[in-house]
Amino acid sequence: MVFSTNREWTPPEEENETASEILPGKQLLYIGRQSKQRAGKTVTLVSGFNGTEEALGELCTTLKKRCGIGGSSKDGEIILQGDCREKTKIILEELGYKTRLK
């Protein structure tokens, strides 16, 4: 809608078009290791997450706390400092996610 002369008219409420939450048991997360374009430093990448950015951030925070390391979530991936693939796999499976190592 661009313009309306009716002063009493209100626009219809828009539905939230957020990504629907998929249960952890139905998601397959891929855990891999990468050191390219990171000045030789190794990082653990968790990809394949389907959900909102907020849910991704919460999962990232949980992994960082439980592993005791730093990291971030960016572009639908979780980036954790260091090679902690096995520990990350155990934590994600405890949370109910299906995992696969790359």
C-alpha positions in Angstrom: 0.0 0.0 0.0 1.3 3.4 -0.9 -1.3 5.9 0.2 -4.8 6.0 1.7 -7.1 9.0 2.2 -9.3 7.2 4.7 -8.1 8.4 8.2 -9.8 5.5 10.0 -8.2 2.8 7.9 -5.5 0.8 9.6 -3.2 -1.6 7.7 -3.8 -5.3 8.4 -1.4 -6.8 10.9 1.3 -8.7 9.2 2.1 -12.2 10.3 5.5 -12.9 11.6 7.4 -14.5 8.7 10.0 -16.1 10.9 11.5 -19.5 10.1 9.4 -22.1 11.8 11.2 -23.9 14.6 12.3 -27.4 13.7 12.7 -29.7 16.6 16.3 -30.6 17.5 15.7 -34.3 16.8 14.7 -33.6 13.2 17.8 -31.5 12.4 21.1 -32.8 11.1 24.0 -30.7 12.0 27.4 -31.1 10.3 30.5 -30.5 12.4 33.8 -29.8 10.6 37.2 -28.3 11.0 38.7 -25.5 9.0 41.9 -23.4 9.0 41.8 -21.8 5.5 41.6 -18.0 5.5 42.0 -17.9 9.3 45.8 -17.1 9.5 46.5 -20.8 10.2 44.2 -21.0 13.3 41.9 -23.9 13.5 38.2 -23.5 14.0 35.3 -25.9 14.4 32.3 -25.2 12.2 28.7 -26.3 13.0 26.4 -25.9 9.9 23.0 -27.1 8.9 21.0 -25.4 11.6 17.4 -24.5 10.7 15.8 -21.9 12.8 15.9 -18.2 13.8 19.1 -16.2 14.3 18.1 -15.9 18.0 17.9 -19.7 18.4 21.3 -20.0 16.6 22.8 -17.5 19.0 21.5 -19.3 22.0 22.9 -22.6 20.7 26.2 -20.9 20.0 26.3 -19.5 23.6 25.5 -22.9 25.0 28.3 -24.6 23.0 30.9 -21.9 24.0 30.0 -22.2 27.7 30.1 -26.0 27.8 33.4 -26.2 25.7 35.0 -23.3 27.6 36.1 -21.5 24.4 35.3 -18.5 22.3 33.3 -18.3 19.1 30.5 -16.7 17.2 27.5 -17.4 15.0 27.5 -15.9 11.5 25.7 -16.7 8.2 23.8 -19.6 9.7 27.0 -21.3 11.0 28.5 -21.5 14.5 32.2 -20.9 14.6 34.1 -22.2 17.6 37.8 -21.5 18.3 40.1 -24.5 18.2 39.5 -28.1 17.2 36.7 -29.3 19.5 34.7 -31.5 17.2 34.3 -34.5 19.5 33.2 -32.4 22.5 30.8 -30.4 20.3 29.3 -33.7 18.9 28.7 -35.0 22.4 27.1 -31.7 23.6 24.8 -31.4 20.5 23.7 -35.1 20.9 22.9 -34.4 24.6 20.7 -31.5 23.4 18.9 -33.8 21.0 20.4 -32.9 17.7 21.6 -35.5 15.1 25.2 -34.9 14.1 27.6 -35.9 11.5 31.4 -35.2 11.4 32.7 -33.9 8.1 
